[in-house]
């Protein structure tokens, strides 16, 4: 999974020649994948990354915010 603006990596590219023209070396920045276990959900009410809890009602599982107790849809 790639998350925008997270896990920015730098790759150094050596200069090379194409058809008699030299392309200079450069540093390329790119977003690398991050494991799903390292990503947190953002609560719509708290507007902060939170842990998620499970509450059962009538046989259904409902995700709740651990900070405020709000249901997360």
C-alpha positions as CSV (number, residue, x, y, z in Angstrom):
1,X,0.0,0.0,0.0
2,X,1.4,3.4,-0.9
3,X,0.3,6.4,1.3
4,X,0.7,9.9,-0.2
5,X,3.5,11.9,1.6
6,X,4.6,9.0,3.7
7,X,7.8,6.8,3.4
8,X,9.6,9.1,1.0
9,X,12.7,7.4,-0.4
10,X,15.6,8.9,-2.4
11,X,17.3,7.1,-5.3
12,X,20.5,8.3,-6.8
13,X,20.7,8.0,-10.6
14,X,24.0,8.1,-12.3
15,X,24.5,10.2,-15.4
16,X,24.3,8.4,-18.7
17,X,24.5,9.0,-22.5
18,X,21.7,8.6,-25.0
19,X,22.4,9.2,-28.7
20,X,25.5,11.3,-28.0
21,X,23.8,13.5,-25.4
22,X,24.7,13.3,-21.7
23,X,21.9,13.2,-19.2
24,X,23.1,14.5,-15.9
25,X,22.8,12.5,-12.7
26,X,20.0,13.4,-10.3
27,X,18.3,12.4,-7.1
28,X,14.8,10.9,-7.6
29,X,12.3,11.1,-4.6
30,X,9.5,8.6,-4.6
31,X,6.9,7.2,-2.3
32,X,7.6,3.6,-1.3
33,X,5.0,1.1,-0.1
34,X,4.2,0.8,3.6
35,X,2.8,-2.2,5.4
36,X,-0.9,-2.0,6.2
37,X,-0.1,-2.7,9.9
38,X,1.7,0.6,10.1
39,X,-1.3,2.7,9.0
40,X,-3.8,4.1,11.4
41,X,-7.4,5.1,10.7
42,X,-8.4,8.8,11.2
43,X,-11.6,9.4,13.2
44,X,-14.0,11.8,11.5
45,X,-15.0,13.4,14.9
46,X,-11.5,13.6,16.5
47,X,-9.7,14.2,13.2
48,X,-6.7,12.4,14.6
49,X,-5.2,8.9,14.0
50,X,-6.8,6.5,16.5
51,X,-7.0,2.9,17.5
52,X,-10.2,1.1,16.6
53,X,-12.3,-1.0,18.9
54,X,-15.2,-3.4,18.1
55,X,-18.6,-3.2,19.8
56,X,-21.3,-5.8,19.1
57,X,-24.9,-4.9,18.7
58,X,-27.6,-7.4,17.6
59,X,-25.0,-9.7,16.2
60,X,-23.3,-7.0,14.1
61,X,-19.7,-5.7,14.6
62,X,-19.4,-1.9,14.8
63,X,-16.1,-0.2,14.7
64,X,-15.6,2.5,17.3
65,X,-13.0,5.2,18.0
66,X,-11.0,4.4,21.2
67,X,-10.6,8.1,22.0
68,X,-14.1,9.4,21.8
69,X,-16.3,6.3,21.4
70,X,-17.8,7.5,18.2
71,X,-18.9,5.0,15.6
72,X,-16.6,4.9,12.5
73,X,-18.6,4.3,9.3
